[in-house]
Amino acid sequence: SQFRAAGYELEDVRRIVKLTVFVASATDFTDQHLVANGASDLLGEVFGDSGRHARSAVGVAALPLDSPVEVEALFEVAGTD
C-alpha cells in the first residue's frame, strides 16, 4: 500500500535492491534471519529474478505499535534513472 501511495504500481518495479527486516526479539532469540526469509521468499515469488536483493535482519527490543516485525524495502522503479 505504501508503494502505491507513492504513485507507483507493481509493474514499475525494476528490482528490489535491499530489505532491512527488524524483528522484535528476546535477548536469547538469534533466528531473526529465519523470520526475514518470509519477506525475501514472498518478493522472490512476486518479482522472480527482479526480486533478488541484499538483506539485513536485525533484532530489536521493541517496535512501534507493538509490531513483531518491520520491513524496510528499497526498490528501483522505472523512470527513476
SVG drawing of the C-alpha trace seen along z (x, -y; Angstrom):
<svg xmlns="http://www.w3.org/2000/svg" viewBox="-2 -9 25 28">
<polyline fill="none" stroke="black" stroke-width="0.4" points="0.0,0.0 2.9,-2.4 4.3,-1.7 1.0,-2.6 0.6,-5.6 3.9,-6.9 2.3,-6.8 3.8,-3.5 2.3,-0.2 4.0,3.2 4.7,3.2 7.0,0.2 9.4,2.3 12.7,3.0 14.3,4.7 14.3,5.0 17.6,3.5 17.6,4.2 15.5,5.3 16.1,4.5 14.0,6.6 13.6,5.6 12.4,8.3 11.2,7.6 13.2,10.2 14.0,11.5 17.7,11.3 18.3,15.0 16.5,15.2 19.0,15.5 16.9,16.6 16.0,13.1 17.3,14.3 14.7,17.0 11.9,14.5 13.3,12.3 13.2,15.3 9.4,14.9 9.7,11.4 12.5,12.5 10.6,15.6 7.5,13.5 9.3,11.0 11.1,13.7 7.7,15.3 6.1,12.0 9.0,10.5 11.1,13.5 14.7,12.6 13.9,8.9 13.1,9.8 16.6,10.9 18.0,8.5 20.6,7.8 19.2,8.1 19.8,7.4 17.9,8.9 18.2,7.1 16.8,8.0 15.4,5.1 13.9,4.8 10.6,3.3 8.9,1.8 6.3,-0.9 2.7,0.1 4.0,3.4 4.6,4.7 6.6,8.0 8.3,7.2 9.0,4.2 10.3,4.4 12.1,1.6 12.4,2.1 14.5,0.2 13.0,0.6 14.4,-0.5 11.5,-1.7 11.0,-2.6 11.5,-6.2 14.0,-7.0 17.2,-6.8"/>
</svg>
